[in-house]
Amino acid sequence: MAKRVFEVWKGSNKFILGGRFIFGPDARSLVVTLSLIIVPVVLFCVFVARHLRHAFSPYNVGYAILVVAILFTIYVLILLFLTSARDPGILPRNLHPPEEEFLEVGGRQTPSLQFPRTKEVMVNGIPVRVKYCDTCMLYRPPRCSHCSICNNCVERFDHHCPWVGQCIGLRNYRYFFMFVSSATLLCIYVFSISALYIKVLMDDNHATVWKAIQDSPTSVVLMIYCFISLWFVGGLTGFHLYLIGTNQTTYENFRYRAENRINVYNLGCVNNFKEVFCTKVKPSKNNFRALAQEEEPPPRPVGRPTAREATGGEEDSGGGNPRPKVQDDLEIGEDLLKISQRRNVEEMDDEIRCRGSNGGAPHNTSDVESVLSSDHHRAATVRDETRHSSWGRRSGSWEIAPEVLVNSTVTERRSFSSSKET
C-alpha cells in the first residue's frame, strides 16, 4: 500500500490527524505553554472577574470584564495554534544533488565530479552568497537556514521557539508576533483588573491595602505572575518590533551583528511592516497528505563513463542488446566469484596437461594449493570491491561504480591472455 508524504517524512516533525497539522519534535512543550496561559486566566475569572460582575452594575461593566478575559484568551490560543501547527516554510528535499551544478576536475584518466559549496545570487541589485545544504541536497535561497532541531531547511528562518514547539519562518512569523504581542496585552489586562479589584475591596470595606490583600490573595499572586511574564513576552515583543522595522530575522541579528554587513532586505520602516503584515501568506510547498513518490536512482552526471565504456564495449554472446559481461555476472550475485574461480582452475588444469604432454613434471600438491589460494585472494578482492561499490546506494539499484567494472574487466583480460600464452 502506497504511503503518504507525512509517513515517510525525513525531518524530525510530528504530524497529527493524518498529516493535517505539523509540529516540531519538541511539541510537548506546548503543554507547558498552554498551562502558563490557561491556569492564570481560570484563576482570574473565578477569583477576580466573577466578583466584579456587580461592581459597576448600572453599566454592566462587570460582565464585560469577564467576557473580554475569556474571548481574549481564546484569541491568544488560536494564534498559538496557527504558529505551532502549520508549515513554517519548509523547503522540500531533493532526491539527489543538482546535476547541472557539477564541475569536472582532474585529469582525463581519473576525472572527479564536484560542485561548488556556495554560489551568488542577486538581491535588490546586491550579490548575496547562498550555501549548499548537504542534508536537503539543495542550494538554500536567501535568508533560508537549516534548523538542526527540526532537520529541515526553512525559508526566512527566524529561530526555533521551544515555547511553541515549532520553527518560526516565512509562513508563521506573522502569527508568532501576533501571539507574543497579544500575550503581552493579556498580561497587562489581568494585572490591571487584579489591581482594580484590590482598590474596590479597599473602597467597599474602608480597609487598608494589607486588609484587601488578605481578602483576595489570588489577586496579588496574579499581579506578581503577570509582572514577571511581562519582562519576557513584553521584551520579546519590543525586540521583534525592532526586527520588523529593520527587516531582520533573529538569526541574522545574532549572527551578523558584529560583522557590520549591509542589510540588503531593508526597504524602509513602513515597507518593512507592510511586508510582514500586509502581504499574502505564501502556500506551503509541501503536500503532506499526498501519496509519496518512489525515489528514482540519481541520473548519471555528465562526464562519468558508462558501464559499456568502462568495459571496452563488450557485447553479450547471445546476440541481443550489448551488455557488459561483468554486469551480467553481477546480476546473479555471487556467481561472478564462482565463474572467476572456475576459469582459473580450468586454466591451471590446461597448464598442467600442457606441461605433462611436453615431458615436464606435474605440479605437486603445494603448488596447486598456492595457485588456488592466489585465485581465492583475487576473487575476494573482486568481492570486496563489488561490496564497496554498493555502499550508500538504495536497495534494488544495479548501478555499479566504474572502478569495479574496470577492475573486473582487467581480471578477465588477464585470464584471457594467460590462456593464450598457454
C-alpha positions as CSV (number, residue, x, y, z in Angstrom):
1,M,0.0,0.0,0.0
2,A,1.4,3.4,-1.0
3,K,2.4,5.7,1.9
4,R,1.7,9.4,2.2
5,V,4.3,12.1,2.4
6,F,4.0,12.6,6.2
7,E,4.5,8.9,6.8
8,V,7.9,8.9,5.1
9,W,8.9,12.4,6.1
10,K,12.7,12.6,6.7
11,G,12.5,15.6,9.0
12,S,12.0,15.4,12.8
13,N,8.5,16.8,12.7
14,K,5.4,15.2,14.3
15,F,2.1,15.0,12.5
16,I,-1.5,14.6,13.8
17,L,-4.8,14.0,12.1
18,G,-3.4,12.3,9.1
19,G,-0.8,14.9,8.3
20,R,-3.2,17.9,8.5
21,F,-1.1,19.5,11.2
22,I,2.6,19.6,11.6
23,F,4.6,20.2,14.8
24,G,8.2,20.3,15.8
25,P,9.9,17.4,17.6
26,D,9.5,19.3,20.9
27,A,5.7,19.7,20.6
28,R,5.3,18.5,24.2
29,S,6.5,21.9,25.4
30,L,3.1,23.2,24.1
31,V,1.5,21.6,27.2
32,V,3.7,23.9,29.4
33,T,2.8,27.0,27.3
34,L,-0.9,26.2,27.4
35,S,-0.8,25.7,31.2
36,L,1.0,29.1,31.6
37,I,-1.8,30.8,29.8
38,I,-5.0,28.9,30.8
39,V,-4.3,28.4,34.5
40,P,-3.8,32.1,35.4
41,V,-6.9,33.1,33.3
42,V,-9.1,30.5,35.0
43,L,-7.9,31.8,38.4
44,F,-8.6,35.3,37.3
45,C,-12.1,34.5,36.1
46,V,-13.0,32.6,39.3
47,F,-11.5,34.7,42.0
48,V,-11.4,38.2,40.5
49,A,-13.6,38.8,37.5
50,R,-16.6,36.9,39.0
51,H,-16.7,39.2,42.0
52,L,-16.6,42.3,39.8
53,R,-19.9,41.5,38.0
54,H,-21.9,43.8,40.2
55,A,-19.2,46.3,40.9
56,F,-20.3,48.5,38.1
57,S,-24.0,47.3,37.9
58,P,-25.5,50.4,36.3
59,Y,-23.5,49.8,33.1
60,N,-23.0,46.0,33.3
61,V,-19.2,46.6,33.1
62,G,-18.6,43.8,35.5
63,Y,-19.9,41.2,33.0
64,A,-17.8,42.8,30.2
65,I,-14.6,42.3,32.2
66,L,-15.3,38.5,32.4
67,V,-16.3,38.2,28.7
68,V,-13.3,40.1,27.5
69,A,-10.9,37.9,29.5
70,I,-12.4,34.7,28.1
71,L,-12.6,36.0,24.4
72,F,-9.1,37.4,24.5
73,T,-7.7,34.2,25.9
74,I,-9.3,32.2,23.1
75,Y,-7.8,34.6,20.6
76,V,-4.3,34.1,22.1
77,L,-4.7,30.3,21.9
78,I,-5.8,30.5,18.3
79,L,-2.7,32.5,17.4
80,L,-0.6,29.9,19.3
81,F,-2.2,27.1,17.3
82,L,-1.6,28.9,14.0
83,T,2.0,29.4,14.9
84,S,2.9,25.9,16.0
85,A,0.6,23.7,13.9
86,R,1.4,24.9,10.4
87,D,4.2,24.6,7.9
88,P,6.7,27.4,8.8
89,G,8.1,27.4,5.2
90,I,9.9,24.1,4.8
91,L,11.7,23.5,1.5
92,P,11.2,20.0,0.0
93,R,14.3,18.0,-0.1
94,N,15.9,16.8,-3.4
95,L,16.3,13.2,-4.1
96,H,19.8,13.7,-5.5
97,P,22.3,16.7,-5.8
98,P,21.6,19.2,-8.6
99,E,23.3,17.6,-11.7
100,E,23.6,20.9,-13.6
101,E,25.9,22.2,-10.9
102,F,28.6,19.5,-11.3
103,L,32.0,20.5,-12.4
104,E,34.6,18.1,-13.8
105,V,38.0,18.4,-12.3
106,G,41.2,16.4,-12.5
107,G,42.9,14.7,-15.4
108,R,41.4,12.7,-18.3
109,Q,42.4,9.4,-16.8
110,T,41.0,10.0,-13.3
111,P,38.2,12.6,-13.6
112,S,36.2,13.5,-10.5
113,L,33.0,15.5,-10.3
114,Q,32.4,18.3,-7.8
115,F,30.1,21.2,-7.4
116,P,30.7,24.5,-5.6
117,R,29.6,24.7,-1.9
118,T,28.4,28.3,-2.4
119,K,27.1,30.5,-5.2
120,E,26.0,34.1,-5.5
121,V,22.5,35.4,-6.3
122,M,21.3,38.9,-6.7
123,V,19.1,40.5,-4.1
124,N,18.0,44.1,-4.7
125,G,20.9,44.5,-7.0
126,I,23.5,43.3,-4.5
127,P,25.2,39.8,-4.7
128,V,24.4,37.5,-1.8
129,R,26.2,34.2,-1.2
130,V,24.0,31.2,-0.6
131,K,25.2,27.8,0.7
132,Y,24.6,24.3,-0.3
133,C,22.8,22.0,2.2
134,D,24.2,18.5,2.3
135,T,21.1,17.2,4.1
136,C,18.4,18.6,1.8
137,M,20.7,18.5,-1.3
138,L,19.8,22.0,-2.5
139,Y,21.2,25.5,-2.6
140,R,19.4,27.4,0.1
141,P,17.5,30.5,-1.0
142,P,18.5,33.8,0.6
143,R,17.5,34.1,4.3
144,C,16.9,30.3,4.4
145,S,18.7,28.2,7.0
146,H,18.7,24.6,8.1
147,C,17.1,24.0,11.5
148,S,19.1,21.4,13.4
149,I,16.1,20.6,15.7
150,C,13.5,20.0,13.0
151,N,16.1,18.9,10.5
152,N,14.6,21.0,7.7
153,C,15.6,24.0,5.6
154,V,13.1,26.8,6.4
155,E,12.5,29.9,4.3
156,R,13.2,33.2,6.1
157,F,14.3,31.3,9.1
158,D,13.9,33.4,12.3
159,H,14.6,30.9,15.1
160,H,13.3,27.7,16.6
161,C,11.0,28.6,19.5
162,P,10.8,25.8,22.2
163,W,7.7,27.5,23.8
164,V,5.6,26.9,20.7
165,G,7.5,23.7,19.6
166,Q,8.0,24.9,16.1
167,C,10.4,26.8,13.8
168,I,9.5,30.4,13.1
169,G,9.8,31.1,9.4
170,L,8.2,32.7,6.4
171,R,4.7,31.3,6.8
172,N,4.2,31.6,10.6
173,Y,6.3,34.6,11.6
174,R,3.3,37.0,11.4
175,Y,1.2,34.7,13.7
176,F,4.1,34.3,16.1
177,F,4.5,38.1,16.5
178,M,0.7,38.5,17.0
179,F,0.8,35.7,19.6
180,V,3.6,37.3,21.6
181,S,2.1,40.8,21.4
182,S,-1.4,39.5,22.3
183,A,0.0,37.6,25.3
184,T,1.6,40.9,26.4
185,L,-1.7,42.7,26.3
186,L,-3.4,39.8,28.1
187,C,-0.8,40.1,30.9
188,I,-1.4,43.9,31.2
189,Y,-5.2,43.3,31.3
190,V,-5.1,40.7,34.0
191,F,-2.6,42.8,36.1
192,S,-4.7,45.9,35.7
193,I,-8.0,44.3,36.6
194,S,-6.5,42.5,39.6
195,A,-5.1,45.8,40.9
196,L,-8.6,47.3,40.3
197,Y,-10.2,44.6,42.4
198,I,-7.8,45.4,45.3
199,K,-8.9,49.0,45.0
200,V,-12.6,48.0,45.0
201,L,-12.1,46.0,48.2
202,M,-10.5,48.9,49.9
203,D,-13.3,51.3,49.0
204,D,-16.1,48.9,49.9
205,N,-14.7,47.8,53.3
206,H,-12.9,51.1,54.1
207,A,-9.9,48.9,54.7
208,T,-6.2,49.2,54.2
209,V,-4.2,47.7,51.4
210,W,-3.0,44.9,53.7
211,K,-6.5,44.0,54.6
212,A,-7.6,44.0,50.9
213,I,-4.7,41.7,50.1
214,Q,-5.8,39.3,52.9
215,D,-9.3,39.3,51.4
216,S,-8.1,38.4,47.9
217,P,-4.6,36.9,47.9
218,T,-5.2,35.5,44.4
219,S,-5.2,39.0,43.0
220,V,-1.7,39.6,44.4
221,V,-0.4,36.3,43.0
222,L,-1.8,37.1,39.6
223,M,-0.2,40.6,39.7
224,I,3.2,39.1,40.6
225,Y,2.9,36.5,37.9
226,C,1.9,39.0,35.2
227,F,4.6,41.4,36.2
228,I,7.2,38.6,35.7
229,S,5.7,37.5,32.5
230,L,5.7,41.0,31.1
231,W,9.5,41.0,31.3
232,F,9.6,38.0,29.0
233,V,6.7,38.5,26.5
234,G,6.9,42.3,26.6
235,G,10.6,42.3,26.0
236,L,10.2,39.8,23.2
237,T,7.5,42.0,21.6
238,G,9.8,45.1,21.7
239,F,12.7,43.1,20.2
240,H,10.6,41.8,17.3
241,L,9.2,45.3,16.7
242,Y,12.8,46.4,16.1
243,L,13.5,43.4,13.9
244,I,10.4,44.1,11.7
245,G,11.2,47.8,11.4
246,T,14.7,47.0,10.2
247,N,13.7,43.9,8.2
248,Q,15.9,41.4,10.1
249,T,15.5,38.0,11.5
250,T,16.6,36.8,14.9
251,Y,19.1,34.5,13.2
252,E,20.6,37.3,11.1
253,N,20.7,39.7,14.1
254,F,22.6,37.4,16.3
255,R,24.9,36.0,13.7
256,Y,25.8,39.1,11.7
257,R,25.6,41.7,14.4
258,A,29.4,42.1,14.8
259,E,30.2,41.9,11.0
260,N,28.5,45.3,10.1
261,R,27.0,43.8,7.0
262,I,24.8,45.9,4.7
263,N,21.1,44.8,5.2
264,V,20.1,44.3,1.6
265,Y,16.5,43.4,2.6
266,N,15.7,46.7,4.4
267,L,13.0,48.5,2.4
268,G,12.3,51.3,4.9
269,C,10.3,51.1,8.2
270,V,6.9,51.4,6.6
271,N,7.5,49.0,3.8
272,N,9.1,46.5,6.2
273,F,5.9,46.4,8.3
274,K,3.8,46.1,5.1
275,E,5.9,43.2,4.0
276,V,5.2,41.3,7.3
277,F,1.6,42.2,7.9
278,C,0.1,43.2,4.6
279,T,1.3,40.5,2.2
280,K,-0.4,37.3,1.5
281,V,1.0,34.2,3.2
282,K,2.5,32.0,0.6
283,P,1.1,28.5,0.2
284,S,3.0,25.6,1.5
285,K,5.5,23.9,-0.8
286,N,4.7,20.5,0.8
287,N,1.5,18.4,0.4
288,F,1.9,16.2,3.4
289,R,-1.2,14.2,2.6
290,A,-0.2,13.4,-1.0
291,L,1.0,10.0,-2.0
292,A,4.7,9.7,-1.6
293,Q,6.6,9.1,-4.8
294,E,9.2,6.3,-5.1
295,E,12.7,7.5,-5.1
296,E,14.3,7.2,-8.5
297,P,18.1,6.5,-8.9
298,P,20.1,9.7,-9.4
299,P,20.9,10.4,-13.0
300,R,24.5,9.7,-14.2
301,P,26.5,13.0,-14.0
302,V,28.0,14.3,-17.2
303,G,31.5,13.0,-17.8
304,R,31.0,9.8,-15.8
305,P,31.8,6.8,-18.1
306,T,29.1,4.3,-18.7
307,A,29.4,0.6,-17.9
308,R,29.9,-0.3,-21.5
309,E,32.6,2.3,-22.0
310,A,34.4,1.1,-18.9
311,T,34.5,-2.5,-20.1
312,G,35.6,-1.6,-23.7
313,G,32.2,-2.2,-25.4
314,E,32.0,-5.9,-24.9
315,E,28.7,-7.4,-26.0
316,D,26.6,-10.3,-24.8
317,S,27.3,-13.6,-26.6
318,G,23.6,-14.2,-27.0
319,G,23.4,-11.7,-29.9
320,G,20.9,-9.4,-28.1
321,N,21.4,-6.0,-26.8
322,P,25.1,-5.3,-26.0
323,R,25.7,-5.6,-22.2
324,P,28.9,-5.6,-20.3
325,K,29.9,-9.1,-19.3
326,V,30.6,-8.1,-15.7
327,Q,27.2,-6.6,-15.3
328,D,25.6,-9.8,-16.4
329,D,27.7,-11.7,-13.8
330,L,26.8,-9.2,-11.0
331,E,23.1,-9.6,-11.8
332,I,23.3,-13.2,-10.5
333,G,25.3,-12.1,-7.4
334,E,27.9,-14.4,-6.1
335,D,28.0,-16.4,-9.4
336,L,30.7,-13.9,-10.5
337,L,33.1,-15.3,-7.9
338,K,32.3,-18.9,-8.9
339,I,32.8,-18.2,-12.6
340,S,36.1,-16.5,-11.9
341,Q,37.3,-19.4,-9.8
342,R,36.2,-22.0,-12.3
343,R,38.0,-20.2,-15.1
344,N,41.2,-20.0,-13.1
345,V,41.0,-23.7,-12.2
346,E,40.4,-24.7,-15.8
347,E,43.5,-22.6,-16.9
348,M,45.6,-24.3,-14.2
349,D,44.5,-27.8,-15.4
350,D,45.3,-26.8,-19.0
351,E,48.7,-25.7,-18.0
352,I,49.3,-28.9,-16.1
353,R,48.3,-31.0,-19.0
354,C,50.4,-29.0,-21.4
355,R,53.5,-29.4,-19.3
356,G,52.8,-33.1,-18.8
357,S,52.5,-33.6,-22.5
358,N,55.8,-31.8,-23.0
359,G,57.5,-34.1,-20.6
360,G,57.6,-31.7,-17.7
361,A,56.9,-32.9,-14.2
362,P,53.4,-32.2,-13.0
363,H,52.8,-29.7,-10.2
364,N,52.8,-31.1,-6.7
365,T,50.1,-30.5,-4.2
366,S,51.7,-27.5,-2.6
367,D,51.9,-25.7,-6.0
368,V,48.2,-26.4,-6.7
369,E,47.2,-25.0,-3.3
370,S,49.3,-21.9,-3.8
371,V,47.6,-21.3,-7.1
372,L,44.2,-21.8,-5.6
373,S,44.9,-19.5,-2.7
374,S,46.1,-16.9,-5.2
375,D,42.9,-17.2,-7.1
376,H,40.8,-17.2,-4.0
377,H,42.6,-13.9,-2.9
378,R,41.8,-12.4,-6.3
379,A,38.1,-13.4,-6.0
380,A,37.9,-11.9,-2.5
381,T,39.3,-8.7,-3.9
382,V,36.6,-8.6,-6.5
383,R,34.0,-9.3,-3.8
384,D,35.2,-6.5,-1.6
385,E,35.3,-4.1,-4.5
386,T,31.8,-5.2,-5.5
387,R,30.5,-4.8,-2.0
388,H,32.2,-1.4,-1.7
389,S,30.5,-0.2,-4.8
390,S,27.1,-0.7,-3.2
391,W,27.8,1.5,-0.2
392,G,25.4,4.4,0.0
393,R,23.1,3.1,-2.7
394,R,19.5,2.3,-2.4
395,S,18.4,-1.4,-2.4
396,G,17.3,-2.6,-5.8
397,S,19.7,-0.3,-7.7
398,W,22.1,-2.1,-10.1
399,E,24.2,0.9,-10.8
400,I,27.8,-0.2,-10.4
401,A,30.8,2.0,-9.7
402,P,33.1,2.4,-12.7
403,E,36.2,1.3,-10.7
404,V,34.6,-2.1,-10.0
405,L,33.8,-2.6,-13.7
406,V,37.4,-1.6,-14.7
407,N,38.9,-4.0,-12.2
408,S,36.6,-6.8,-13.2
409,T,37.5,-6.2,-16.9
410,V,41.2,-6.2,-16.1
411,T,40.8,-9.5,-14.3
412,E,39.0,-11.0,-17.3
413,R,41.5,-9.8,-19.8
414,R,44.4,-11.2,-17.7
415,S,42.7,-14.6,-17.7
416,F,42.3,-14.4,-21.5
417,S,46.0,-13.5,-22.0
418,S,47.2,-16.3,-19.8
419,S,45.2,-18.9,-21.7
420,K,46.7,-17.6,-25.0
421,E,50.2,-18.0,-23.6
422,T,49.4,-21.5,-22.6
